[in-house]
Amino acid sequence: MQNRSLAFWLFLTPVILGLGIVVVIPFFYGLFYSFTDWNGITADEFLGFENYINLFQEDEFMSSIWFTVKFAIVTVILLNIMGLGLALLVTRNIKSSNLLRTVFFMPNLIGGLILGFIWQFIFISVFGDIAGLTGIEGLNGWLSTTNTGFWGLVILTAWQMAGYIMIIYIAYLENIPKELIEAAKIDGASSFQRFKNITFPLVAPAFTVSMFLTLSMAFKIYDQNLSLTNGGPFNSTQMVAMEIVRTAFSDNQMAYAQAKAVIFFLIVAVIAMTQVYYNKKREVEM
């Protein structure tokens, strides 16, 4: 037992040190600096809650929060529906199952910046050419309005992440005992009844994991936002992560940006933990 304990701590110590140096210590430093006038080099004055009071009075920051919340709600629902749908498709007994899994997962391997530029080309050039050939005016001017920019970001994120969420659902679907499905078929249960009463309750833990991942990802998205819309037009599609980066590095207000980051962290943490709590509670009820 002593040897096991020693080996355990020998393996765990580098991880704890890395986590502390890279995450924990910088977090508390940042929390302290958010109460000062820190400019990235020095902090000469302690401001108390002044930065926090100012950020709640800033229209641009509050607008970016509201835009990010809307994006997160739509993306979480869409990604989980698509992920589960793709997982149900590729777990059927079809010859091209492995090929389809690879194809659906591949977009997740492409970097966010590159994806943004690819979809920017599609939305602007390809959609524009299609509009010229078909006369569909709705395809013109994509990304030039807040509405089209919003749905452009949703489409990009869904295309990129659906395959990743699919893998999580596949893991749970393939662990469902075949005997339960066969027994339900013998009892005359329809496909919908089998899904509702057997499949859905047994993959409930996958919803908890997938919703947590998609929720945190949707709030923290930056690369795709930068390369697809760059926050335009007039910062109306600017998400919180981009707004904080611009405050820090464009406006050179490091302490103010840090205060925004702390509020952003609290919002994401509260929403994510609440979601996990209620989903775990539903798992027990199912």
N, C-alpha and C positions, 0 to 999 in steps of 0.2 A: 504493500500500500504506500510506503514511503517513497519507493522508487517511482511508482505511478504518479504520486503527487508531485514529485520533483520534475518528472518529465512533462506533466501537465503545465506547470508554471513556467518551465523553460520554453515551451512552445507558445504559451499565452502572453508572456512578457513583451516580446517584440510587437505584438498586435496592440496591447494596451498602451505601450509607449508611443507607437505610431498614431493611434487614435488620440491620445492626449496631446501630442505635439502638433498634429495637423488639424484637429477639430476642437477639442475641449479648451485648450489654452487660448487659441485665437478667438474662440467664441466669447470668453470672458473679457479678453482684451477689447474686443469690439464693443461689448456691452458697456464697458467703462468709457471708451472713447465717444460713445453716442451721447454721453452727458457733458461733453466738452466741446471746444471749438477746434478740435484736431483737424489739421490740414494735410495729413498724410506723413508729416515729419515731426511736428511738435504739437503739443496741446498746452496753450498758455492760460486758458481760463475755464473754470468749471461753470457750465451753464444750467445745470439741473435739468428740468424737463422742458426747456425752451425748444429744443429740436423736435421733441415729440408733439408739443402743442402746435408748432408751425406746420408740421407735415399733415395734421388732420385738417388744417385750414387751406391746404394747397389743392386746388381743383384738379390739376394734372395728375397728381398722385392718386387721389380718390377715384378719378376717372379710369386710371390704369387698373386699379383694384377691381372696379366693377366690370371692366372688360375681361379681365382675367377670370373672375368668378363665372361669368357667362360662358366663356370658353371652356372652363373646367367642367361645368355641368353638362354641356353638350358633348364634349369629348369623352367624358367618363361613360355616359350612357351609350354613345355610339360605339366606342371601342369594345365594351363588354358584350354588346349585342353581336358585333362583327366577329370578335374573338371566339365566342361560343358557337356562332353559326359556322365559322370555318372549321372549328374543332369537330363539330358534329359531322361535317362533310368529309373530312379526311380520316375519320375513325370508322367510316363505313367500309365494307369489303369491296373496294374498287382497286383496280390494278395500278392506277396512277397515284395512289395515296401518298407514297413517299416523295414522288416528284412534286405533287401539289404542296406538301409541307415545306419543301425547299423553296418553291416559288413564292409562297405566301410569307415566308420568314425573311427572304432576301432583302427587302427594303429596309429592314431594321439594321442591316449591316452598313448602310450608307450613312455618312455623316450628315448631321443636321444642316450645316451650311450648304453643302453640295445639293442636298434635297431641296432646299429653299430656292436655289438658283434654277434647278431643273424645273420645278413647278412654276416658278416665275416665268420661265420661257413658255411653258404650256399655257398658262392663264393669259398671258399677253399676246404672244405670237400665234400659237396654235389656235386658241379660241378666236383671235381676231381673223385669222384666215378662214375658219369655219363660218364665222359670222358673215364674212364677205361672200362666201359661196352659197350659203343657205338663206341669208337675209335675216337671221335671228339676231336682233339688236341687243338682246339680253347678254350675249356673249362678248359684246364690245365693252372695253373699259374696265375689265376685271382688275381688281386691286386698286382701282382709282377711287373707290368709295369705302366707307367704313363697313358697310354690309358685305360687299364682295371680298374685302380684305379679311373679315372675320371668317367667312365660309371657306376662303382659300386656306387659311391656317388650319381650320377643322379638317378639310379634305387631306391636306398634307400630313397632318398628325395621324389621322386614321389610316392612311395608306402606309405610313412608316411603322406604326405600333401594333396594328391588328395582328400581324403574324406572331409577334412576341407574346401577346396576350393569348393567342391561340395555343401556344405551347403549354401554357399553364393549365388551360382547360383540358387539353389532351391528356396530361398527366393524371388528372382526376377521372376523366371519362374512361380511361383504360384500366382503372382500378375498380370499376363497378363490377361486381360479380356477375358473370354470364348467366349463372343459374337464376338470378332474379328476373332478368330479361326473358329468359326462356319460360319461366313459370308464368310470367305475366302474359306472354303470347299464348300459352296453352289455355289460360283462363279467359282468353278472348279480348284482352285489353288492346285498344287501338294504339297507334304510334304516339298520338298526342297524350293519351292516358299514361303510357309508359314513361314518356318524358316528364309529365307533370308529377307523377306519384313516385317514380323511381330515380330517374336521371337527375332531375332538378334538385331534389333534397340531398342527394349524395355528392353533388358538385358544389354545394353551398360553401364549403371552405374555400373553393377556388374563387368565388365571388369576393370574399373578404380580401384575399391576396391581390386579386386583379384590380379591385376598386382602390385599394391602398396605393398600388403602383401607378395606376393611371391618374389618380387624383394628385399625387405628389409630382408626377411628371408634368401634368397639365399646368400646375401652378408655377413650376420652375423653368418652363420652356423659355429659351433665349435664342439659340442659334437659328432656328427656323424663323422666328419673328424678325431677327436681324436681316437675314438674307432674302426673305420673301417680300416683306412690306417695309422693313426698316422703320416701323411705327407709323408710317404714313397712311392716309393723307392727314397732315397737321397733327401728328401724334395720336390720332384717334384709334389706331390699332396697336398702340404701344402697351405691352404687358408690364407687369410689376418689375420683373427681373431687368428688363431693358431700361425702365425708368430709373431704377436704382443705379445701374451702371452709368447712365448718362449724368445723373446727379453727381456721382463721384468723379468721373473722369472727363466729362465735358464741362461741367460747371465748377469742378474742383472743390466741391463741398463734401469732404470726406466724412466728417462727423454727422452731418445731416443725412447723408446716404446710409451711414451705419445705423442711424435711428430708424430709417425706413426698413432696412434689412431686418432689424430686431422685430418690428411690428409684423413684417412679412412672415418671419419665422413663426411667430406666435399664432398668426392666422392659419397657416398651413398645419402646424402641429395640432391645434385645437380641432380643426375640421377633420384631419386624418384620424386622430385618436377617437373622436366621436363616431366616425364612420366604422372604425374597427370594433368599437364597443357594441354598437347596435347590430352589426353584422354577426358578431360572435353570439349575441343574444338570440338572434333569429336562427342561427345554426342549431342551438340547443332546442328551440321550439319545434324545428322541423324534425 
